[in-house]
Amino acid sequence: MDTAGVVKDLKSALAALDGNEPVSLLELRETQWLDAKGGPYQLADPKAVEELAKDVAAFANGGGGIIVIGIATRLEHDEEVLDRIVGLDAAAVNVDQIRKLIRQWITPAPRGVRVGWSGADSERVMFIDIPEQAAGTLFVVPAPVGKPGSPRTDTVAVPIRDGDSTHWLPRPEVQQLLSAGVRASGMPTAQALTELVRQAVSEAGPHGGLRVGQGLPDREREMRAAYEQLADAGLGQPAGEAWAQGPAALQDLHHELDGEPGWVLCLVPGRPPAAVAAPVWQAIVEAGRRAPGGQDPLAAIGFPRLPANSDTPWVIPADARSVDLDGGSWGAGRLSCSGRGVWRWQPLPRFSLDQGRSAEIGTAGQTPALRLRALVNLPWADPGALEVSKLRRRLLEQQLPYSPVAGAVTMLSRRRGTELPAARWERGPFGNSARSLGYTCTIAAPDRGPAVKASVMLALPTTMESTVVACADVLIENPEAWAALLGPGGDTQLGLDEVQAVLLAAWETAAELLPDVVGDPAGLTWAAPPTTELRMTCEQPAHNGVLPHLDTHVNLTPLGPTDGGPRSRMAVTITTAPAMVRAERQRLLREALVHMARQFGYVDAEVDLL
């Protein structure tokens, strides 16, 4: 399909890439603002590093542009035409290294350069967006002389984008530019050069080289002050220019002696400055690298923050075992290092009324009088390799009669003087395959049909849903049928303490038992924060077609009066790690229910009342 009429310029090309439609660029010709490469820069090769710096600097000098990686070209009338999408494996490309090399090799570091992903699966490409830079700024790179990858620091070269090609600015033109700059200073040539050298040496400090904060004029003084406050940490000297990453000002620091770990100076508005040891900083970046859609790792995972309020600069050493992070799209979280040296990010608990796309998964065609549900969203990175194995499915079948959710169903009848165990589990009604499972236990009354049900399900990602979903339900299908099984005097209204016990058991089953069918959850990393949705819903309409109020089936008196009016459903979402000790789960459950109750008008609800 010819899409050249859709994408005509740099702005529309960027819109297509941001919209995950790299196919829209096919049939475009390489031009002043567009360059395409079939494969990624092989950054282990020094020549490829030099090529990366040259390409990016050329666009910075030429008014901006895009480098698209993962699209092959064909030669047509002496022009390169974007021909087909080759695609890239995101795990094989170190985006953070690309950003760092751009900052290190190009002087000054171009502003606003964005490295991102576009498309999905076999049509995923990477792009480097170099925006138009400030007028009058010339971007240079080390001249490629001598051994590749070991450029001399006293030479520069100026790459220029000319049409669809990149070349070096000839030496006579470089000399003319330098002469024009010296003449513009209003001083004689010799005096100008002497003064420039003296100023550069003075600003660089006694060690020479880069200054702390160089590259961010508006924040240079702030960064220097932070560096001086952290001087006792032995941070070494700047390893490259400072750069802005969202709200943060950052700069790499290193020691002159090999073997000493480097540092990253990190300044985030409203927080004390931090010096983060390079190994810990790399762990932070790696933890956020799995964010979907090519999102910048730090934009997802955030920046270090002190656990308590403080305005004192602080140091995160290389042997730190955990660091709190916030300010990214993932919200507050903690990165912790295991005894085996593996870093893992987990969200810090928080509550909301946000509802995911899978909130009502598996409810089609069902109308229970009351549903108590715990649904866990598990956005694992690279879930395509997961499957529900036959061996683990059989193990789950053996465990379900003894699972927490089965025990909760038995508890409800036992409290009413009857033993109705949830012992027999059958497959269905949800689909069972290598990508999903579903089991149901039904307790029925003779001639009255199902009374109480318990069900579990797990679904791996589909084209409509990007996360693994695990769910456990307890359903009061027919209160009259249940009352018949319970015998005379059997009260089918649930107490709020019983609701808590059922939700706790359902949550524990969905969060810890079901995920085991796809392997070891502890070895998987997150692409977004995991969440748990706890729900209470009345779904069986009365004779007049109106759904009954929750207090028809649940005694909500302990919550106090409500200012929100009667409701047929309430729900709350907990952002937290799925695995935890039982006491912690109980505490979070009570706090979540109080948060939910208050949001739905029970303003007097307190944890102590539950």
PyMOL commands that set and color helices and strands:
alter all, ss='L'
color gray80, all
select helices_A, chain A and resi 10-18+22-25+46-61+90-92+95-105+121-123+171-184+189-204+217-229+231-233+278-288+292-294+297-301+383-385+390-402+404-414+479-486+496-518+521-523+550-552+557-559+582-599+607-609
alter helices_A, ss='H'
color red, helices_A
select strands_A, chain A and resi 34-37+65-69+71-76+79-85+114-118+125-130+159-162+165-168+237-238+243-245+248-254+263-267+274-277+303-304+314-316+322-326+333-337+343-347+350-352+370-378+426-427+436-445+449-459+468-476+494-495+531-537+554-555+569-575
alter strands_A, ss='S'
color yellow, strands_A
deselect
rebuild
show_as cartoon
